Amino acid sequence: MSSSSLPAPGDRDYPVEEKDLTEEQNEHLTASLRAVRSSSSAPSALQELARKVLGGRLELKDVLDDPSGHRALTDGLSGMRESWRSMSPRDRQAVRTAVEEKAAEKEAGGGR
């Protein structure tokens, strides 16, 4: 493995281990952060925020105190809110149903 393929210090991909979360919640959080970091549709500020948390440069509890973290989250949520508002009632219900079905499937032990 060449040195150019190694991640830069502070950019390593560690599992998130928040002490107030269960192991399953930490696994889900880590997977979600990795998905955001790798998503081409995610805003670059959210991708960078995910890199900081996964790299251990920023703890989850400090995200809102970090100016760039606060901005990335509020801007991202604003976009999601606008997308939700622009959906038809039928589309909103379809999203709700899909989320409920996925949760029920996971609770029944059929999904991960």
TASULUR-V92181 format. One record per pair of residues at least 6 apart in sequence whose C-alpha atoms are under 8 Angstrom apart, sorted by sequence separation. I is the first residue (numbers start at 1). J is the second residue. If there is no record, write none. Layout:
BEGIN
I&J / I&J
END
This chain:
BEGIN
17&23 / 36&42 / 52&58 / 53&59 / 63&69 / 64&70 / 105&111 / 106&112 / 53&60 / 63&70 / 18&26 / 39&47 / 84&92 / 17&26 / 37&46 / 38&47 / 102&111 / 16&26 / 36&46 / 37&47 / 15&26 / 16&27 / 36&47 / 37&48 / 15&27 / 16&29 / 37&50 / 16&30 / 36&50 / 37&51 / 15&30 / 34&50 / 33&50 / 33&51 / 49&68 / 33&53 / 34&54 / 49&69 / 33&54 / 45&68 / 46&69 / 49&72 / 30&54 / 45&69 / 46&72 / 45&72 / 46&73 / 46&76 / 43&76 / 16&53 / 13&51 / 16&54 / 15&54 / 11&51 / 14&54 / 11&52 / 13&54 / 14&55 / 10&52 / 12&54 / 13&55 / 14&56 / 18&60 / 11&54 / 12&55 / 11&55 / 12&56 / 10&55 / 11&56 / 10&56 / 10&57
END
